[in-house]
Amino acid sequence: MQTRKLAVEGALEFTAPVFADDRGLFVSPLQQQPFETAHGGPLFKTAQSNHSKSRRGVVRGIHYTVTPPGTAKYVYCANGRSLDIVVDTRVGSPTYGRWDAVVLDPVDFRAVYLPIGVGHAFVALTDDTVMSYLISGPYVARNELALSVLDPRLGLPIPEDIEPILSQRDIAAPTLAEAERQGLLPDYERCLEQEALLGTEDQARTGPRS
């Protein structure tokens, strides 16, 4: 398993070895030991797994969770091809407002880890793009927030040949600056506190989750 630090502090990229033969292939997109070595802490306890299917041009995000409790995510692309984007929405973070992007597909089988407080978006580059997520906490609608993926300050790398297809929620989402002024963004230090609880018994006792 190859690992790489992304430009957003705490976010990681993983590339698993693929074992292919004339029958097909086998791959393990998430492996505990390489994750814990790269992360410097225990693998989070998974409370929920999510599966989404999108046609080409669909853009989902930027989504993040009220912290506390916050959620960590581990994401890979099971079919199709996506441009996965991580955005640092944690006020006070050394990489606040910075983003990084990784192409995910079922060829190289890269995966991305998003620590608590980091925003997530992706662009479906093909029809039938399937994204698979492991989440550290169950979905709670009132804790789920969004930022504008078209925020000019962020300048996210949406391909020029893509006409973004957005949900009404994402169309109406505020910019990063607007969300900061409204006090909607997570605090970096609080996010680190919650991150330190992942993989422990206290993870299940940090309040309502998303």
Long-range contacts (C-beta under 8 A, 24 or more apart in sequence): 1-31, 1-34, 3-34, 3-37, 3-38, 5-38, 6-86, 6-100, 6-102, 6-112, 7-95, 7-98, 7-99, 7-100, 8-86, 8-87, 8-88, 8-95, 8-98, 8-99, 8-100, 8-118, 9-88, 9-93, 9-94, 9-95, 10-115, 10-118, 10-195, 11-86, 11-88, 11-100, 11-112, 11-113, 11-114, 11-115, 11-118, 12-38, 12-39, 12-112, 12-113, 13-102, 13-110, 13-111, 13-112, 13-113, 14-38, 14-110, 14-111, 14-112, 14-113, 15-108, 15-109, 15-110, 15-111, 16-109, 16-111, 18-108, 18-109, 27-109, 29-76, 29-109, 29-111, 29-132, 30-74, 30-76, 30-111, 30-134, 35-113, 39-113, 41-195, 41-196, 41-198, 41-199, 42-198, 42-199, 42-200, 43-198, 43-199, 44-72, 44-74, 44-136, 44-198, 44-199, 44-203, 45-136, 45-198, 45-199, 45-203, 45-204, 46-134, 46-135, 46-136, 47-135, 47-136, 47-137, 47-138, 47-209, 48-134, 48-135, 48-137, 48-138, 48-139, 49-132, 49-133, 49-134, 49-135, 50-131, 50-132, 50-133, 50-135, 51-78, 51-130, 51-131, 51-132, 51-133, 52-130, 52-131, 52-133, 53-79, 53-128, 53-129, 53-130, 54-80, 54-82, 54-124, 54-129, 54-131, 55-124, 55-127, 55-128, 55-129, 55-165, 56-124, 56-125, 56-126, 56-127, 56-129, 56-162, 57-123, 57-124, 57-162, 57-163, 57-164, 57-165, 58-123, 58-124, 58-129, 58-165, 59-121, 59-122, 59-123, 59-124, 59-149, 59-158, 59-162, 59-164, 59-165, 59-166, 59-170, 60-121, 60-122, 60-167, 60-170, 61-85, 61-119, 61-120, 61-121, 61-122, 61-146, 61-147, 61-149, 61-170, 62-87, 62-89, 62-119, 62-120, 62-121, 62-146, 62-147, 62-148, 62-149, 62-156, 62-173, 63-119, 63-120, 63-121, 63-144, 63-145, 63-146, 64-89, 64-117, 64-118, 64-119, 64-120, 64-145, 64-146, 64-147, 64-186, 65-116, 65-117, 65-137, 65-143, 65-144, 65-145, 65-186, 65-209, 65-210, 66-142, 66-143, 66-144, 66-145, 66-186, 66-210, 67-116, 67-117, 67-186, 67-187, 67-190, 67-191, 67-194, 68-190, 68-193, 68-194, 68-206, 68-207, 69-137, 69-143, 69-194, 69-206, 69-207, 69-208, 69-209, 69-210, 70-116, 70-117, 70-137, 70-186, 70-190, 70-191, 70-194, 70-195, 71-116, 71-135, 71-136, 71-137, 71-209, 71-210, 72-113, 72-114, 72-115, 72-116, 72-135, 72-136, 72-195, 72-198, 73-113, 73-114, 73-120, 73-133, 73-134, 73-135, 73-136, 74-111, 74-112, 74-113, 74-114, 74-133, 74-134, 75-104, 75-111, 75-112, 75-113, 75-114, 75-120, 75-122, 75-131, 75-132, 75-133, 75-134, 76-104, 76-109, 76-110, 76-111, 76-112, 76-131, 76-132, 77-104, 77-105, 77-106, 77-129, 77-130, 77-131, 77-132, 78-106, 78-130, 78-131, 78-132, 79-106, 79-128, 79-129, 79-130, 80-105, 80-106, 80-124, 80-125, 80-126, 80-127, 80-128, 80-129, 80-130, 81-105, 81-124, 81-125, 81-126, 81-129, 82-122, 82-123, 82-124, 82-125, 82-129, 82-131, 83-122, 83-123, 83-125, 83-157, 83-158, 83-159, 84-112, 84-120, 84-121, 84-122, 85-120, 85-121, 85-122, 85-123, 85-156, 85-157, 86-112, 86-114, 86-118, 86-119, 86-120, 87-118, 87-119, 87-120, 87-121, 87-147, 87-154, 87-156, 87-176, 88-118, 88-119, 89-117, 89-118, 89-119, 89-147, 89-176, 89-179, 89-185, 89-186, 90-117, 90-118, 90-185, 90-186, 90-187, 90-188, 90-191, 91-180, 91-185, 91-186, 91-187, 91-188, 92-187, 92-188, 92-189, 93-117, 93-188, 93-191, 96-188, 97-153, 97-154, 97-176, 99-154, 99-156, 101-156, 101-157, 104-131, 115-191, 115-195, 116-186, 116-191, 116-194, 116-195, 116-198, 117-186, 117-187, 117-188, 117-190, 117-191, 117-194, 117-195, 119-147, 121-149, 121-156, 123-158, 123-159, 123-162, 123-164, 125-159, 125-162, 136-198, 136-203, 136-209, 137-209, 137-210, 138-209, 138-210, 139-209, 139-210, 140-208, 140-209, 140-210, 141-210, 142-208, 142-210, 143-208, 143-209, 143-210, 144-210, 145-179, 145-184, 146-170, 146-173, 147-173, 147-174, 147-175, 147-176, 147-179, 148-173, 148-174, 148-175, 148-176, 149-173, 151-175, 151-176, 153-177
